[in-house]
Amino acid sequence: METLIIGLAINLYTWSNADFFVQKKNNERQYTCVWVDKGWSEADPNNPAVTIFGYTKYKQQCVTERERMKTYKKQKF
């Protein structure tokens, strides 16, 4: 019975964050993205985010293919 209750709670939490997963997928489709540790800070209410008690730890940084290639060409090996 406890497993059912925990599973239901996790499903409700995930459902409430569905907009985050949609935005994440759209960003990854259009851009080259990486996750960056930004430290613990309050979540921006204008951006979808998966929060832990109202705080977030990571941020998705995305660049266009053109910006990525400019950076790549500037690097010397």
Residue pairs with C-beta under 8 A, 6 or more apart in sequence:
17 48
17 49
17 50
19 48
20 48
20 49
20 50
22 48
23 47
23 48
24 60
27 33
27 60
27 62
28 62
30 62
30 64
31 62
31 63
31 64
31 65
32 62
32 63
32 64
32 65
32 68
33 60
33 61
33 62
33 63
34 60
34 61
35 58
35 59
35 60
35 61
36 58
36 59
36 60
36 61
37 57
37 58
38 56
38 57
38 58
38 59
39 57
40 55
40 56
40 57
41 55
41 56
42 54
42 55
42 56
43 49
43 51
43 54
43 55
43 56
49 56
50 56
63 71
